[in-house]
């Protein structure tokens, strides 16, 4: 069985931004330039921790071939699927009514 790691989304970005606020103004500007790399570093660091802890608990997985949603393979698959949807006319630009909260 293959282990998968969700690498995209707000949970990664918020923590990387929060960590950059603890640094000096000079390193904050360089953190902005390397934001994506910092997000990847965080994902890999915590994936390694999860893997180590799971192995210690005796989870049986194909740990050497874990799946990461940040992989090029994943991203190209998504873009290929969106291209196909666009070519078949399944995508549209519009406005939908969303239910609002009542106060």
C-alpha positions in Angstrom: 0.0 0.0 0.0 1.3 3.5 -0.9 1.4 6.3 1.7 0.2 9.7 0.4 1.0 13.2 1.7 -1.2 16.2 1.0 1.4 18.9 0.3 -0.8 21.8 -1.0 -3.0 24.2 0.8 -3.4 26.7 3.5 -1.9 24.5 6.3 1.5 24.7 4.7 1.4 28.3 3.6 0.2 29.7 7.0 2.9 27.9 8.9 5.6 29.0 6.5 4.4 32.6 6.7 4.1 32.5 10.5 7.7 31.2 10.8 9.0 34.0 8.5 7.5 36.7 10.8 9.8 35.5 13.5 12.9 36.4 11.4 14.5 39.7 10.7 13.3 42.2 8.0 16.2 41.2 5.7 15.4 37.4 5.9 11.7 38.1 5.5 12.4 39.6 2.0 14.5 36.5 1.1 11.8 34.3 2.5 9.3 35.8 0.0 11.6 34.9 -2.9 11.9 31.3 -1.6 8.4 30.8 -0.4 7.7 27.7 -2.6 11.0 26.1 -1.5 10.2 26.8 2.1 6.8 25.2 1.8 8.4 22.1 0.2 11.0 21.9 2.9 8.2 22.0 5.5 6.2 19.3 3.8 9.3 17.0 3.5 10.3 17.6 7.1 6.9 16.6 8.4 6.4 13.7 6.0 9.7 12.3 7.3 8.4 12.7 10.9 5.1 11.0 10.0 6.9 8.2 8.2 9.3 7.6 11.1 6.5 7.6 13.7 4.2 5.4 11.5 7.0 2.9 11.0 7.6 2.8 14.8 3.9 2.1 15.3 4.2 -0.9 12.8 2.3 0.5 9.8 3.0 -1.6 6.8 3.3 0.7 3.7 5.5 1.1 0.7 7.4 3.9 2.4 10.0 4.2 -0.3 7.4 5.2 -2.9 5.2 7.6 -0.9 2.9 9.8 -3.0 3.3 13.6 -2.7 0.6 15.9 -4.2 3.4 18.5 -5.0 4.9 16.1 -7.5 5.3 17.1 -11.2 3.4 13.9 -12.1 0.4 14.9 -10.1 0.4 18.5 -11.3 0.8 17.6 -15.0 -2.1 15.1 -14.6 -4.3 17.8 -13.2 -3.4 20.2 -15.9 -3.9 17.5 -18.6 -7.3 16.8 -17.2 -8.3 20.5 -17.1 -7.1 20.8 -20.7 -9.3 17.9 -21.8 -12.3 19.4 -20.0 -11.6 22.7 -21.7 -11.3 21.1 -25.1 -14.6 19.3 -24.6 -16.4 22.4 -23.5 -17.0 21.2 -20.0 -15.6 24.3 -18.3 -17.3 27.7 -18.2 -16.9 31.0 -16.6 -19.9 32.2 -14.7 -21.5 33.2 -11.4 -23.4 30.8 -9.2 -25.5 31.7 -6.3 -24.0 30.6 -3.0 -26.1 30.2 0.1 -25.2 32.8 2.7 -25.2 32.7 6.4 -28.2 34.1 8.2 -27.5 36.3 11.1 
